[in-house]
Amino acid sequence: MLKRAIAAIALGATAAGGGCAYLDLKQRELIYQPVREYSGTPADRGLAYQDVWLSAKDAQGDVGNRVHGWWLPAHDPDAPTLLYLHGTRWSLGRHVDRIASWRAQGFSVLAIDYRGFGRSDGELPSETGIYADAQAAWEHLRLREPDVRRRFVYGHSLGGAVAIDIATRNADVAGIIVESTFTSMSDMAARSRYGYFPVDLVLTEHFDSLAKIGNVSAPVLFIHGTGDRYVPAAMSERLYQAAREPKRLLLVAGAGHRDASMLALERDPAAVRDFIRLVRGTALGNTRTPVFTAHSPRSPR
């Protein structure tokens, strides 16, 4: 996962002592670990979906990469629409359950694989490339959803950093939901066993959400499991503190890195529904209510 990748980057940086191109390549390999494997589709959960193909820009700004995704329309024509952005390592096929859980909340969902993942073009992503892929998906979502009040973006782990970036670039994001995300790659490096090495000097992939979140004007819902062993919940708490109002923080007791939102939706679905109502301008009451905590008598997964 990200924590181990950052530790390997730190060790590699000290061993290489230079070679910027090599270090850039190796850290991208270690961070993203893109896979082509598909282990399932929404049809396996009884959900109707369509394959979509989007055009994204390459490193030179030219349209050159095809991004593959899924479109899962909701039954309700007035349902909000969610752009789903996954994290590192796995393709969409390993995200079917999480995608299905958001679809079950009444969202239409557009989910994409970044370049190098799944059926998308390209070999190895980069931070700028992933941002371009997500932007292409957001522009497609605009065509699917004409009402700006119903356009949401969701990101898990590294996808949370991408979602925050999308919200800084686009004024028509109605609301953001980020799960199990981190403050920055630099902060992740500081948490590793090699955190005393000057990793910042060689990092080319920054994903500095802490620097960006204050520029996000859309309402934000942060979801994080208190049992996350990869990205501590304290990072979502820091992002929450730096974010503008209106904002919400949903801490899911005992949940890990992969299951926080699914457990939250099972235990306290009202918290998410309240956030959607807040975004759509129908919520009443104090927007400064700071923290929801989802509890369950069951043992965490």
N, C-alpha and C positions, 0 to 999 in steps of 0.2 A: 504494500500500500504506500501512500504518500510519505509516511514517516520513514519507512525503510529506504525509499528512493532518495529522500533528502540526505539521509545518513550516508548512502553510497556516493552521492554527489560530493559531499564534503570530503570523504576519503579520497575520491578520485581527483579532486582539485589539488590536494596536497601532493598526491603522487605524480600528477602530470606537471605541476609547476608552471603551466602555460598551455599553449595550443588551444586558442579560443574556439576554433571550429570544432575540434575534437570534443572539448568540454560541452559545447552547445549540443552536439549530436548525442553524446552519452546521457546528458541530463534529460533530454527530451525522450530518449528511449526508456530511461528509468522512471520518469514521472508518468508518462501516458500509457505505456505498455499496451498499445492498441491490438485488438484481436478481431479476426474476421468471423469467428465462430458464432453461429446462431443456435440457441438451445430452445427457442420457442417463439411464437407469435401471439398476438392478441386472440387469434382464432382458437388457440388452446384454452382460453378462458371464456369462450363463447361470445367474444366481442367482434362486431363487424369493424373492418378497417380497410383502408386503401393505402397502397404504396404511393409515396410521392417522391419526386426527383426535383431537386432545387439546384440552381446555378450559384456557385460561390466564387469569390475572387481568390486568386493565388497571391503569392508573396509580392508580386509586382503590381498588384491591383487589377490585373486582368481576370476576366471570367474564364476559369479553366477547370475547376473541380465540380463534380456532381456530388451533391449531398443527398443521401437517401434517408427517408423518414417514413413514419406512419401517421395517418390521419384517422382518428377515432371520433366520429361525430356523436354528439349527445342526441337523445331522443327529443329533448325540449329545444325548440328553435331559439328560445331566449336564454339558453344556458351560457355561462361564461366559457371562454376558451383559454386553454393553458398551453404554453410552449414548454415542453419537457426537455430539460438539459441534464444529461447524466454525467457521472464522474469519470474517473480513469479506469483503465484495464478492461472493462467488459463492454460488449456491444449491447444494442437494444434487446437482444434475445434474453439477456440476463436481467432485464428490468421489467419484464412483463407484469409481475405481481404488483410492483409499485405503480406502474402506469395504470393498471386495472383499478387500483385503489383510488386513484384520483378520478378516473372515469366514473367510478361508482358514486363519487360525490356530486355527480351531475355535470362535470366539465366535459366539453369537447376537448380532445387532446391532440396536439401536434408534437410528435417526438422525433428527434433526429439522432443519427450517428454522425460524429465529427469525421473529417477526412482521416482515412487510415483505419477507421472502425467499420465493422459490419460490411455492408455493401457499398459504402461511400467510396469515392475515388481517393487517390492519394496514398501515401505510404506512412509518413510519420508526421503527426500534428506539431504545431507550435502554438504559442499563446496567440499571436496575431492571426494565424490560420483558423483557430477555433473561434475567435471573435468574429471572423468573417463568415464562418459557417453559421453561427448563431444569428448573425444579422440577416443573412439570406433567409433563414427560417422565420425570423420576425417579419420580414417583408412579405413572405408568403402568408403568414398568419393574418396580416392586415387584409388580404384578399378574402380569406375565409370568414373573418369577423369584422364587419364594418363598424360596429359600435365600440368606440374607444373605452367605454366604461366596462366592457366585458373582456378586455385583453389582459391576461395574466401571464407571468413567466415564473417557472419553477426550476430550481437547480439543486441537485444533490452533490454534496462534497465539492469537488472542483467545479461542477456545474453551477453551484451557488455563486462562485466568483464570476462565472460567465454571465449568470442572470443579473448580477449587480452591475457588471459592465454594460449589458444591454440597456439597463434602466438609466445609466448615465448618458447614453447616446441617443435615446429615443424618448420624446416627451409624451408619447401616447401609450406608455405602460400604465395600466390602471392599478396594478398591484403586483407585488413580488412575494414569493414564498421560497425560502432557502432552508435547506435541511443539512445538518451535519457539516457545515462549511467552516472554512478557516479564515483567519484574518489576512494572512499573506504567506507566500512561500518562504520568505525570510524568517517569519515567526515559526513556521514549521521546522526550519533548519535549526533554529535556536533551541528547539525542544529535543533534538536528536542527541545521541551520545557523543557526536562530534560537533556539538553546538559552539565550541570555543574556537573552531576554525573560521576564518573570514570568508564564509560561503557567499556573502553578498557581492564579493569582488568578481565572482565567476557566474553568478546566477543570470541567466538570460530569460527565464520564465518567472515572472514576478507575481501575477495574480494578486495585486495589492488591494484587496477589498476594503481594508480599514481606511486607506487613503481616499477611496471612492465613495463610500457609503454616505458620507455627509452631503454629497452632491445629488443624491437620489431624492427626488421630490415625491415619488409614489409611496403609498403605504407599504410597509414591509412586515411580513410574518417570519420570524426566525423559529425553526424547530430543531431541537437537539436532544439527544439521549444523554442522560446523566451517566450512563455506563459506557459511553463511547471511548474505546481504548486507542483509537487512531487520531481523532481530532477532539480535544477536550471541549466540553460544553462551555468552558470559560471563554473560548474564542467567540462563540455566538453571543455571549453576554457582553463582550467588548464591542462587537459590531452593533449590538442593540443600543448600547450606551452612546455610540457615535452617530447613530442614525437619527434622522429627523422624525418628528411626530407627523402623522399617526404611525404607530409601530406596535408590534406585539412580540412577546417572547414566550414560546411554548416549550417548557422543559418536560421531557417525558421520562418519568422515573424508571430507572433500570434499563432503558433501551440502549442498544448499541449503535454502531455507525450505520448499519444497513437498514434497520427496521424502525427508526424513530417515527417517521410519518405514518407508517402503517399501523403501529401501535397507538399513535395519537388519534388517528381516525377511528380506531376501534373503541378507545377508551373515552374520548372527549370530542366527538365530531362537532359538537356545538361551537367549540372554540374556532374551528375553521369556518363554519357557517357564519359566525359573528364577524370574522374578518372579511369575508366576502360581502356581507351586508354593509360593513364599514366602508369598504372600497366603493361600493355602488351608491353610497350616499343615503342609505336607509337606516343605518345604525343610530341609536340614540345613546346619550350618556357620555361619560367622561372618556375621551380618547387617550388619556394618560394611564389607564389601567395597565400596570406594567407586565405582570407575569401570570400566565396560566401554567398550572402543573397538572399533567395527566397522570392519574393513579390507576392501578389495577391490582386486584388480589392475586392475579395469576403471576407465576414466575415469568421473567422476561425471556424472550426467545433466544 
